[in-house]
Amino acid sequence: MKRDHQTPAPTRHAYPLLSLRHALPGLLAAVVLSACGGDNDRTVFVDRPVEVPVDNVAKGKTIFSYETFGNEGFWTDAMQLPQGIAAAGVTPLDALSLGLNVNVNALSSGTAAALLDALDQINNGVDPADTVLASPAVTLALINEGAVIGVVPFAADGTRKPLGSDTGFNPADTLDLARGDKVGVTCAVCHAGTDGSVVPAGFAGPGSVGAQVDGVVAEGVDIGNIFAAAANPLAYLPLLQLQFTSLGDATLGNGDFAGIPDGASVAEATAAAREYLTGSDTVTGERYYPVTFFDPTPDGIGNATYIPPFFRTDLAAPWGHAGSFARLNDFNNLVYTVALDPTSLLTTEGRALLNALAGPVGDEIANRYEEALRDTGVLPDGVAISDVLPYVNAAQTGLAPGSPAGPAGRRVDDDALAALKAYTDQLPSPAAPEGLDPGQIALGEQIFRSPRPEGANCAACHTPNPDDPVANIVVSMTSLYPRYNDDLLVLLPDRGGLSPVQTTLAGPQPGYDNALIVLDASLRGQPRGFSKPLLLALDSKTEFLHNGSVTGADSAEALNNLLDPARGEDAPHPFYFPRDTMVTDDPDGRAALVTYLRSRTASPAP
């Protein structure tokens, strides 16, 4: 990367909310990245119910919303997210358009009063743009009060700031980055919303204001645009879509994005990063980094996937769409130690992981990442990496690269991970929508459970009872995408027992397997494929499959499209009602099946 004399100030970005995603047919050589190997530990672990103290659930609730494990150093000093938000003049209306949510119970009395006054003005005909909702200063105040869900402020001494509603909150103590205040990120930014009791979703975008609701997907959250608002998005380089010099400038991702090139200036690379995070295919208009998606894998591939829910986690397994982790605590650790602080990849163990994955390509990722951090001033000249990085606070270090317990050699506190799981295990699944026809639900359940040809045979794969745990297995790619075997590009056939590095050029979704290219469940002796989702709270979704490739205007239409034989036998997940496209269509039966799926919810956790 060529160093600029001065990194340009961030510009203010538009926030498109396109959510479809398709694959890039060419430029596939970048898939020489492979599944995490390390110690080749492929033991299948199963989370078993354990007795958990009641106070552990309360501890887990705090961890879910406020525990950063030190990543505020990354997001403030490296990524410079709060600086970018301030420089871009992001207003509360902008924040809502990005899908961020505000916990009304965290607000100070003064901010709450100002918000309610603005809503009164709007109800009386005042343009929202003429209220405090259009003030960037209010956005910073919301962050400083800990009211933006999943965004956590810290004082210069390293302590978490009190919520605006806490008795210890000082209204005169604003967010002061120059003084040393910092802002971190927690899993709640993607896995929580609100009840919309103050400002409902749709007022200014998918974000809302109300009482916090944990475990649900933050539908409409635009992670790409949020990251692009940072002053230094190159700090997230390993999780962006790269163009690999070691592979003849090949890249892999969605649409026609050419990849972030090596050897570009800081300004050029930053512009390319923002194009990837916010841009869309010039032909289809579909986002490279779709809305309600997140990419936790540091592979230089554009393979963000749909954010899963985090309620009743006692019923779900394995973890990651590719089923790479049998245990939730291991998956959560990956997110904390890599996805929320990728600087762990520049430790000895992190570099060893990348090298074990892909040799020269892994080395290229690490070397380019170090260069980017030095060229943007995150790593000052002459300062050793180990003197600055990583930011995440690890309770264990030196773990074998690629091990499930800590793929990048680090693991956060096990007691905290256990408490977090105790909390999300008992989070209730949302209730079924009101007004569904009981007769249609009963007929749909019969179709769901019944074998073919009378039924859809869904229960052969998915749990018939919503209260039953999902089997901790992976469904093979060849079962989920029959065309997968038709036109395979195999780049690395021998990986010592792990799956070959391969992708498909066939069918209507050739990028359906993008999420498996680096990290799949062969790490633990399972096939290359995808884990089964919890079929709960489907009424909130308008996109289905891990890559969001089946969509609709609402959940009913999207589910109907998923189950409609018109998608064809060559499409991903070709399981329909009725199955045979030569059989006369049965929209009435399919509508009943859709109604049943929309009704599924689990009982309260025991």
C-alpha positions as CSV (number, residue, x, y, z in Angstrom):
1,M,0.0,0.0,0.0
2,K,1.3,3.4,-0.9
3,R,1.3,5.8,2.0
4,D,-0.6,9.1,1.6
5,H,0.8,12.3,3.1
6,Q,-2.6,12.7,4.8
7,T,-5.6,10.4,5.1
8,P,-8.6,12.2,3.8
9,A,-11.5,13.0,6.1
10,P,-14.4,10.7,5.8
11,T,-17.3,11.8,3.7
12,R,-20.9,11.5,4.6
13,H,-22.5,8.4,3.0
14,A,-25.9,7.7,1.7
15,Y,-27.5,4.7,3.3
16,P,-29.2,2.4,0.7
17,L,-31.2,-0.5,2.2
18,L,-31.0,-3.0,-0.6
19,S,-30.9,-6.5,0.8
20,L,-30.6,-9.0,-2.1
21,R,-27.3,-10.8,-2.8
22,H,-25.9,-12.8,-5.7
23,A,-22.6,-14.3,-6.6
24,L,-19.8,-13.2,-8.9
25,P,-19.4,-16.0,-11.4
26,G,-15.7,-15.3,-12.3
27,L,-12.6,-14.5,-10.4
28,L,-12.7,-17.7,-8.3
29,A,-9.1,-18.4,-7.7
30,A,-9.1,-16.7,-4.4
31,V,-10.8,-19.7,-2.9
32,V,-7.5,-21.3,-2.1
33,L,-8.3,-20.3,1.5
34,S,-9.4,-23.3,3.4
35,A,-11.0,-24.5,6.6
36,C,-9.3,-23.8,9.9
37,G,-6.9,-26.6,10.5
38,G,-4.4,-25.9,13.2
39,D,-4.3,-28.9,15.5
40,N,-6.8,-30.8,13.3
41,D,-9.0,-31.3,16.3
42,R,-12.2,-32.7,14.8
43,T,-13.8,-33.9,18.0
44,V,-17.5,-33.4,18.0
45,F,-18.6,-31.4,21.0
46,V,-22.1,-31.2,22.2
47,D,-23.5,-28.5,24.5
48,R,-25.2,-30.4,27.3
49,P,-27.7,-28.8,29.7
50,V,-26.0,-27.8,33.0
51,E,-27.3,-26.4,36.2
52,V,-26.6,-22.6,36.1
53,P,-26.9,-20.3,39.1
54,V,-29.7,-17.8,38.6
55,D,-27.3,-14.9,39.1
56,N,-25.3,-16.2,36.1
57,V,-28.2,-15.3,33.9
58,A,-28.2,-11.7,35.3
59,K,-24.4,-11.6,34.7
60,G,-24.9,-12.9,31.1
61,K,-27.5,-10.1,30.5
62,T,-24.9,-7.5,31.3
63,I,-22.3,-9.2,29.2
64,F,-24.7,-9.4,26.2
65,S,-25.3,-5.7,26.1
66,Y,-22.1,-4.1,27.6
67,E,-19.1,-6.5,27.7
68,T,-16.6,-5.6,25.0
69,F,-13.5,-7.4,26.3
70,G,-11.5,-4.4,25.5
71,N,-12.5,-4.0,21.8
72,E,-13.1,-0.3,22.4
73,G,-9.4,0.1,21.7
74,F,-9.9,-1.4,18.2
75,W,-13.1,0.5,17.4
76,T,-11.8,3.9,18.6
77,D,-8.0,3.8,18.0
78,A,-7.8,1.6,14.9
79,M,-11.2,1.6,13.1
80,Q,-12.0,5.1,14.4
81,L,-15.7,4.5,14.3
82,P,-16.9,7.3,16.7
83,Q,-14.5,9.8,15.0
84,G,-16.0,8.9,11.6
85,I,-19.6,9.2,12.9
86,A,-18.8,12.6,14.4
87,A,-17.0,13.8,11.2
88,A,-19.8,12.5,8.9
89,G,-22.4,14.3,11.0
90,V,-24.6,11.2,11.5
91,T,-27.9,12.3,13.0
92,P,-30.4,10.2,14.9
93,L,-32.5,10.0,11.8
94,D,-29.4,8.6,10.0
95,A,-28.8,6.2,12.8
96,L,-32.3,4.8,12.5
97,S,-32.0,4.5,8.8
98,L,-28.9,2.4,9.4
99,G,-31.0,0.0,11.5
100,L,-29.4,1.0,14.8
101,N,-31.8,0.8,17.8
102,V,-32.1,3.0,20.9
103,N,-33.0,1.7,24.4
104,V,-35.3,4.3,25.8
105,N,-34.6,3.0,29.3
106,A,-31.0,4.1,29.1
107,L,-31.8,7.7,28.4
108,S,-31.2,10.6,30.8
109,S,-34.2,12.6,31.7
110,G,-33.0,15.5,29.6
111,T,-32.4,13.5,26.5
112,A,-35.7,11.6,26.9
113,A,-37.5,15.0,27.2
114,A,-35.9,16.3,24.1
115,L,-36.8,13.2,22.2
116,L,-40.4,13.3,23.3
117,D,-40.6,17.0,22.4
118,A,-39.3,16.3,18.9
119,L,-41.9,13.6,18.5
120,D,-44.6,16.0,19.6
121,Q,-43.4,18.5,17.1
122,I,-43.5,15.9,14.3
123,N,-47.0,14.9,15.3
124,N,-48.0,18.6,14.9
125,G,-46.6,18.7,11.4
126,V,-43.0,19.8,11.9
127,D,-40.5,18.2,9.5
128,P,-38.3,15.7,11.4
129,A,-35.3,17.4,9.7
130,D,-36.2,20.5,11.7
131,T,-36.1,18.8,15.1
132,V,-33.3,17.6,17.3
133,L,-33.6,14.2,15.5
134,A,-31.5,15.9,12.8
135,S,-28.8,17.0,15.1
136,P,-25.5,15.1,15.0
137,A,-24.8,16.2,18.6
138,V,-27.8,14.2,19.7
139,T,-26.3,11.1,18.1
140,L,-23.2,11.5,20.2
141,A,-25.3,12.1,23.3
142,L,-27.2,8.9,22.7
143,I,-23.9,7.0,22.4
144,N,-22.5,8.7,25.5
145,E,-25.6,7.6,27.5
146,G,-25.2,4.0,26.4
147,A,-28.6,4.2,24.7
148,V,-27.5,3.0,21.2
149,I,-27.9,-0.7,21.6
150,G,-24.6,-2.6,21.2
151,V,-22.5,0.6,21.2
152,V,-20.8,1.1,24.6
153,P,-19.0,4.3,25.8
154,F,-15.9,4.2,28.1
155,A,-14.3,6.9,30.1
156,A,-10.6,7.8,29.6
157,D,-9.7,5.7,32.7
158,G,-11.1,2.6,31.0
159,T,-14.3,2.2,33.0
160,R,-17.6,1.9,31.3
161,K,-19.6,5.1,31.5
162,P,-22.9,5.0,33.4
163,L,-26.1,4.8,31.4
164,G,-27.9,8.1,31.0
165,S,-30.6,6.7,33.3
166,D,-28.2,5.7,36.1
167,T,-28.0,7.8,39.2
168,G,-24.3,8.3,38.7
169,F,-24.7,9.8,35.2
170,N,-23.3,13.3,34.9
171,P,-25.1,15.3,32.1
172,A,-22.1,17.6,31.8
173,D,-19.8,14.7,31.0
174,T,-20.0,14.4,27.2
175,L,-18.3,12.0,24.9
176,D,-14.8,13.4,24.7
177,L,-12.5,11.4,22.3
178,A,-9.7,13.9,22.6
179,R,-9.6,13.3,26.4
180,G,-9.4,9.6,25.8
181,D,-13.0,8.4,25.9
182,K,-13.6,5.4,23.7
183,V,-16.5,3.4,22.2
184,G,-16.7,-0.4,21.9
185,V,-19.1,-2.8,20.3
186,T,-21.0,-5.8,21.7
187,C,-23.1,-8.6,20.1
188,A,-26.3,-6.7,21.0
189,V,-25.8,-4.4,18.0
190,C,-26.8,-7.3,15.7
191,H,-28.8,-9.5,18.1
192,A,-31.2,-7.1,19.8
193,G,-33.9,-4.6,19.0
194,T,-36.6,-2.7,20.7
195,D,-40.3,-3.0,21.1
196,G,-40.8,0.2,19.1
197,S,-42.9,1.7,21.8
198,V,-41.5,5.2,21.3
199,V,-40.4,5.3,17.7
200,P,-41.4,2.2,15.7
201,A,-39.4,0.7,12.9
202,G,-40.3,2.4,9.6
203,F,-40.4,5.9,11.0
204,A,-36.9,6.7,9.6
205,G,-35.7,3.3,8.5
206,P,-35.5,-0.1,10.2
207,G,-34.2,1.2,13.5
208,S,-36.5,1.9,16.4
209,V,-36.6,3.5,19.9
210,G,-38.2,1.6,22.8
211,A,-37.5,-0.9,25.5
212,Q,-34.6,-3.2,24.5
213,V,-35.5,-6.7,23.4
214,D,-32.6,-9.1,23.4
215,G,-32.0,-12.1,21.2
216,V,-33.9,-11.0,18.1
217,V,-32.2,-10.1,14.9
218,A,-31.7,-6.4,14.4
219,E,-33.6,-6.6,11.1
220,G,-32.3,-4.0,8.6
221,V,-29.1,-3.2,10.4
222,D,-26.7,-2.0,7.8
223,I,-23.3,-3.2,9.1
224,G,-21.6,-2.3,5.8
225,N,-22.6,1.3,6.0
226,I,-21.9,1.5,9.7
227,F,-18.3,0.2,9.1
228,A,-17.9,2.5,6.2
229,A,-18.7,5.5,8.4
230,A,-15.5,4.8,10.3
231,A,-12.6,7.1,9.7
232,N,-10.3,4.1,9.0
233,P,-12.2,1.2,7.5
234,L,-8.9,-0.4,6.4
235,A,-8.5,-1.5,10.0
236,Y,-11.0,-4.2,9.1
237,L,-9.1,-5.3,6.0
238,P,-9.0,-9.1,6.6
239,L,-12.8,-9.2,6.7
240,L,-13.2,-7.2,3.5
241,Q,-13.1,-8.5,0.0
242,L,-9.5,-8.4,-1.3
243,Q,-7.9,-8.7,-4.7
244,F,-5.0,-11.1,-4.2
245,T,-1.6,-10.4,-5.8
246,S,-0.5,-14.0,-5.1
247,L,-3.4,-15.3,-7.2
248,G,-3.1,-13.0,-10.2
249,D,-5.3,-10.3,-8.8
250,A,-8.2,-12.7,-8.4
251,T,-11.1,-12.0,-6.0
252,L,-14.3,-13.7,-4.8
253,G,-17.5,-12.1,-3.6
254,N,-20.8,-10.7,-4.6
255,G,-21.6,-8.9,-7.8
256,D,-19.0,-7.0,-9.9
257,F,-16.8,-5.7,-7.1
258,A,-13.2,-6.0,-8.2
259,G,-11.7,-6.4,-4.8
260,I,-9.5,-4.1,-2.8
261,P,-6.2,-4.0,-4.7
262,D,-2.7,-4.4,-3.3
263,G,-0.3,-1.5,-3.8
264,A,-3.0,1.1,-3.7
265,S,-2.6,4.4,-1.8
266,V,-4.4,4.7,1.5
267,A,-6.9,7.0,-0.2
268,E,-7.5,4.5,-3.0
269,A,-7.8,1.5,-0.7
270,T,-10.1,3.4,1.7
271,A,-12.3,4.4,-1.2
272,A,-12.4,0.7,-2.4
273,A,-13.2,-0.5,1.1
274,R,-16.1,1.9,1.4
275,E,-17.3,0.9,-2.1
276,Y,-17.4,-2.7,-1.0
277,L,-19.2,-2.0,2.3
278,T,-21.8,0.4,0.8
279,G,-21.9,-0.3,-3.0
280,S,-24.0,-2.4,-5.2
281,D,-23.6,-4.4,-8.4
282,T,-23.9,-2.1,-11.4
283,V,-26.2,-4.5,-13.2
284,T,-28.4,-6.0,-10.5
285,G,-28.3,-3.2,-8.0
286,E,-27.7,-5.8,-5.2
287,R,-25.4,-4.9,-2.3
288,Y,-21.9,-6.4,-2.1
289,Y,-22.3,-6.4,1.7
290,P,-26.1,-6.8,2.2
291,V,-28.3,-5.4,4.9
292,T,-28.9,-7.6,8.0
293,F,-25.7,-9.5,7.1
294,F,-22.4,-9.8,8.9
295,D,-19.1,-11.5,7.9
296,P,-17.1,-13.0,10.8
297,T,-14.5,-14.8,8.8
298,P,-11.1,-13.2,8.1
299,D,-10.5,-14.7,4.7
300,G,-10.5,-11.7,2.3
301,I,-13.6,-13.0,0.7
302,G,-16.9,-11.2,0.4
303,N,-19.0,-13.8,2.1
304,A,-21.2,-12.0,4.7
305,T,-24.2,-14.1,5.8
306,Y,-27.6,-13.4,7.3
307,I,-27.5,-12.6,11.0
308,P,-29.0,-15.4,13.1
309,P,-31.2,-14.9,16.1
310,F,-29.8,-15.4,19.6
311,F,-32.8,-16.5,21.6
312,R,-33.3,-20.1,23.0
313,T,-29.7,-20.9,22.1
314,D,-30.2,-24.1,24.1
315,L,-32.1,-25.4,21.1
316,A,-29.7,-24.4,18.4
317,A,-26.5,-26.1,17.2
318,P,-24.0,-26.2,15.6
319,W,-22.8,-22.6,15.3
320,G,-21.9,-20.5,12.3
321,H,-23.9,-21.1,9.1
322,A,-21.3,-23.6,8.1
323,G,-21.5,-25.4,11.4
324,S,-17.8,-24.9,12.1
325,F,-18.3,-24.8,15.9
326,A,-20.2,-27.4,17.8
327,R,-20.2,-25.2,21.0
328,L,-21.7,-21.8,21.2
329,N,-19.0,-20.6,23.6
330,D,-16.4,-21.4,21.0
331,F,-18.3,-19.5,18.3
332,N,-18.8,-16.5,20.6
333,N,-15.1,-16.5,21.4
334,L,-14.3,-16.3,17.7
335,V,-16.5,-13.3,17.3
336,Y,-15.0,-11.5,20.3
337,T,-11.3,-12.3,19.5
338,V,-11.4,-12.0,15.7
339,A,-14.5,-10.5,14.2
340,L,-14.6,-7.6,16.8
341,D,-10.9,-7.2,16.9
342,P,-9.1,-8.6,13.9
343,T,-5.8,-7.3,15.1
344,S,-5.4,-10.7,16.8
345,L,-4.5,-12.0,13.4
346,L,-1.1,-10.2,13.7
347,T,-0.1,-12.2,16.8
348,T,2.2,-15.1,16.3
349,E,-0.8,-17.5,16.6
350,G,-3.0,-15.4,14.3
351,R,-0.3,-15.3,11.6
352,A,0.1,-19.1,12.0
353,L,-3.6,-19.5,11.5
354,L,-3.7,-17.6,8.3
355,N,-0.6,-19.4,7.1
356,A,-2.1,-22.8,7.9
357,L,-5.3,-21.8,6.1
358,A,-3.7,-20.8,2.8
359,G,0.0,-20.5,2.8
360,P,1.0,-17.5,0.6
361,V,-2.5,-16.1,0.5
362,G,-2.7,-16.2,4.3
363,D,0.7,-14.6,4.4
364,E,-0.5,-11.9,2.0
365,I,-3.5,-11.1,4.2
366,A,-1.4,-10.7,7.3
367,N,1.4,-8.7,5.5
368,R,-1.1,-6.3,3.8
369,Y,-3.0,-5.9,7.1
370,E,0.1,-4.9,9.0
371,E,1.1,-2.5,6.2
372,A,-2.4,-1.0,6.3
373,L,-2.3,-0.4,10.0
374,R,1.2,1.2,9.8
375,D,0.2,3.4,6.8
376,T,-2.9,4.6,8.6
377,G,-0.9,5.3,11.8
378,V,-2.5,2.6,14.0
379,L,1.0,1.1,14.3
380,P,3.5,3.9,14.7
381,D,6.8,3.6,12.9
382,G,9.3,1.7,14.9
383,V,6.8,0.3,17.4
384,A,6.5,-3.5,17.6
385,I,3.1,-5.0,16.9
386,S,3.1,-6.8,20.3
387,D,3.5,-3.4,22.1
388,V,0.1,-2.2,20.7
389,L,-2.0,-5.2,19.5
390,P,-4.3,-6.9,20.0
391,Y,-6.8,-4.9,21.9
392,V,-9.0,-7.7,23.1
393,N,-8.5,-8.8,26.7
394,A,-7.8,-12.6,26.5
395,A,-7.8,-14.8,29.6
396,Q,-6.0,-17.5,27.7
397,T,-3.3,-17.1,25.0
398,G,-1.0,-19.4,23.1
399,L,-3.8,-21.8,22.1
400,A,-3.1,-23.9,19.1
401,P,-3.9,-22.0,15.9
402,G,-7.1,-23.3,14.4
403,S,-8.3,-24.9,17.6
404,P,-12.0,-24.5,18.3
405,A,-11.3,-23.0,21.7
406,G,-9.3,-20.1,20.1
407,P,-8.6,-20.3,16.3
408,A,-6.3,-17.2,16.6
409,G,-4.7,-18.4,19.8
410,R,-6.7,-16.4,22.2
411,R,-9.8,-16.9,24.4
412,V,-11.8,-14.5,26.5
413,D,-12.9,-15.4,30.0
414,D,-14.7,-18.8,30.2
415,D,-16.9,-17.7,33.1
416,A,-18.1,-14.7,31.0
417,L,-18.8,-17.0,28.0
418,A,-20.8,-19.4,30.2
419,A,-22.8,-16.6,31.7
420,L,-23.6,-15.2,28.2
421,K,-24.8,-18.6,27.1
422,A,-26.9,-19.0,30.2
423,Y,-28.6,-15.7,29.4
424,T,-29.2,-16.4,25.7
425,D,-30.3,-20.0,26.4
426,Q,-33.3,-18.7,28.3
427,L,-34.3,-15.8,26.1
428,P,-37.8,-16.4,24.8
429,S,-38.6,-16.8,21.1
430,P,-41.0,-14.1,19.9
431,A,-44.7,-14.9,20.0
432,A,-46.5,-15.8,16.8
433,P,-48.3,-13.0,15.1
434,E,-51.9,-12.4,16.0
435,G,-54.7,-13.2,13.6
436,L,-53.4,-16.4,12.0
437,D,-56.1,-18.8,11.1
438,P,-56.0,-21.8,13.5
439,G,-57.4,-24.1,10.7
440,Q,-54.6,-23.1,8.4
441,I,-52.0,-23.6,11.1
442,A,-53.3,-27.1,11.8
443,L,-53.4,-28.0,8.1
444,G,-49.9,-26.5,7.6
445,E,-48.5,-28.5,10.5
446,Q,-49.9,-31.7,9.0
447,I,-48.3,-30.9,5.7
448,F,-45.0,-30.0,7.5
449,R,-45.0,-33.4,9.3
450,S,-46.4,-35.7,6.6
451,P,-44.2,-37.6,4.2
452,R,-44.6,-37.2,0.5
453,P,-46.6,-37.2,-1.6
454,E,-49.3,-36.1,0.8
455,G,-47.1,-33.7,2.7
456,A,-43.9,-31.6,2.4
457,N,-41.8,-34.0,4.5
458,C,-40.2,-30.9,6.2
459,A,-40.0,-32.9,9.5
460,A,-37.5,-35.3,7.9
461,C,-34.9,-32.6,8.3
462,H,-36.3,-30.0,10.7
463,T,-37.6,-30.5,14.2
464,P,-41.3,-31.3,14.2
465,N,-41.7,-29.8,17.7
466,P,-40.5,-26.2,18.1
467,D,-39.4,-27.1,21.6
468,D,-37.0,-29.8,20.5
469,P,-33.3,-29.0,20.0
470,V,-31.9,-29.0,16.5
471,A,-29.6,-31.9,15.8
472,N,-26.0,-30.9,16.2
473,I,-25.1,-31.9,12.6
474,V,-24.4,-30.3,9.3
475,V,-26.4,-31.1,6.1
476,S,-24.1,-31.7,3.2
477,M,-23.8,-29.2,0.4
478,T,-24.7,-31.9,-2.2
479,S,-28.0,-32.4,-0.4
480,L,-28.8,-28.7,-0.2
481,Y,-27.6,-27.8,-3.7
482,P,-27.8,-30.7,-6.2
483,R,-26.1,-28.7,-8.9
484,Y,-23.1,-28.4,-6.7
485,N,-21.5,-31.5,-8.2
486,D,-22.1,-30.4,-11.7
487,D,-19.4,-27.9,-12.3
488,L,-16.9,-27.8,-9.5
489,L,-13.7,-25.7,-9.4
490,V,-11.3,-27.7,-7.1
491,L,-8.2,-25.7,-6.2
492,L,-6.8,-27.6,-3.3
493,P,-8.0,-31.3,-3.2
494,D,-5.8,-32.6,-0.4
495,R,-6.1,-30.9,3.0
496,G,-5.2,-33.7,5.3
497,G,-8.7,-34.9,6.1
498,L,-10.4,-31.5,5.7
499,S,-12.7,-30.7,2.8
500,P,-11.1,-29.8,-0.5
501,V,-11.0,-26.1,-1.3
502,Q,-13.7,-25.9,-4.0
503,T,-16.6,-23.9,-5.2
504,T,-19.3,-24.4,-7.8
505,L,-19.8,-22.6,-11.1
506,A,-23.2,-24.2,-11.6
507,G,-26.8,-23.3,-11.1
508,P,-28.7,-20.1,-10.4
509,Q,-26.6,-19.4,-7.2
510,P,-23.0,-20.2,-7.9
511,G,-21.9,-18.2,-4.9
512,Y,-24.2,-20.2,-2.5
513,D,-21.1,-21.9,-1.0
514,N,-19.1,-18.7,-0.4
515,A,-19.5,-19.0,3.3
516,L,-17.9,-22.4,3.3
517,I,-14.7,-21.6,1.4
518,V,-12.6,-20.9,4.4
519,L,-14.3,-22.3,7.5
520,D,-16.5,-25.4,7.3
521,A,-17.4,-28.2,9.6
522,S,-14.8,-30.7,8.2
523,L,-12.7,-29.2,11.0
524,R,-14.6,-31.4,13.4
525,G,-15.3,-34.4,11.2
526,Q,-18.6,-33.1,9.7
527,P,-19.4,-32.7,6.0
528,R,-19.1,-29.5,4.0
529,G,-22.5,-28.0,4.2
530,F,-24.8,-25.9,6.4
531,S,-26.3,-26.2,9.8
532,K,-30.0,-26.3,10.3
533,P,-31.7,-23.1,11.4
534,L,-34.1,-22.7,14.3
535,L,-37.5,-22.4,12.5
536,L,-38.8,-19.8,15.0
537,A,-39.9,-16.2,14.7
538,L,-40.0,-16.5,10.9
539,D,-42.7,-13.9,10.6
540,S,-40.0,-11.2,11.1
541,K,-38.0,-12.3,8.1
542,T,-38.3,-11.3,4.5
543,E,-35.1,-13.2,3.3
544,F,-34.4,-16.9,3.5
545,L,-31.4,-19.1,3.2
546,H,-28.1,-18.1,4.7
547,N,-27.3,-15.8,1.7
548,G,-30.7,-14.2,1.6
549,S,-31.3,-15.3,-1.9
550,V,-35.0,-16.0,-1.5
551,T,-36.9,-12.9,-0.8
552,G,-40.4,-11.4,-0.6
553,A,-42.2,-8.2,0.3
554,D,-43.2,-9.8,3.6
555,S,-42.6,-13.1,5.4
556,A,-45.6,-14.8,3.8
557,E,-44.4,-14.0,0.3
558,A,-40.8,-14.9,1.0
559,L,-41.8,-18.2,2.6
560,N,-44.1,-19.0,-0.3
561,N,-41.3,-18.2,-2.8
562,L,-39.0,-20.5,-0.8
563,L,-41.5,-23.4,-1.0
564,D,-42.6,-22.7,-4.6
565,P,-41.5,-25.4,-7.1
566,A,-41.1,-22.6,-9.7
567,R,-37.6,-21.9,-8.2
568,G,-36.6,-25.1,-9.9
569,E,-34.9,-28.4,-9.0
570,D,-31.4,-26.8,-9.6
571,A,-31.9,-24.0,-7.1
572,P,-30.4,-24.1,-3.6
573,H,-32.6,-25.9,-1.0
574,P,-34.9,-27.3,-3.6
575,F,-37.5,-28.7,-1.2
576,Y,-41.0,-27.6,-2.2
577,F,-44.7,-28.2,-1.7
578,P,-45.6,-29.8,-3.9
579,R,-42.2,-31.2,-4.9
580,D,-42.7,-32.2,-8.5
581,T,-43.0,-29.2,-10.9
582,M,-45.0,-31.4,-13.2
583,V,-47.7,-31.7,-10.6
584,T,-50.5,-29.1,-10.6
585,D,-49.5,-26.3,-8.3
586,D,-51.1,-26.3,-4.8
587,P,-51.0,-22.7,-3.7
588,D,-53.7,-23.4,-1.0
589,G,-51.7,-26.1,0.6
590,R,-48.5,-24.1,0.4
591,A,-50.3,-21.1,2.0
592,A,-51.3,-23.3,4.9
593,L,-47.7,-24.5,5.3
594,V,-46.5,-20.9,5.2
595,T,-49.1,-19.9,7.9
596,Y,-47.8,-22.8,10.1
597,L,-44.2,-21.7,9.7
598,R,-45.1,-18.2,10.6
599,S,-46.8,-19.5,13.8
600,R,-43.9,-21.5,15.2
601,T,-42.6,-20.3,18.5
602,A,-41.0,-22.2,21.4
603,S,-42.3,-22.5,25.0
604,P,-40.5,-20.6,27.7
605,A,-37.1,-22.3,28.6
606,P,-37.3,-24.7,31.5
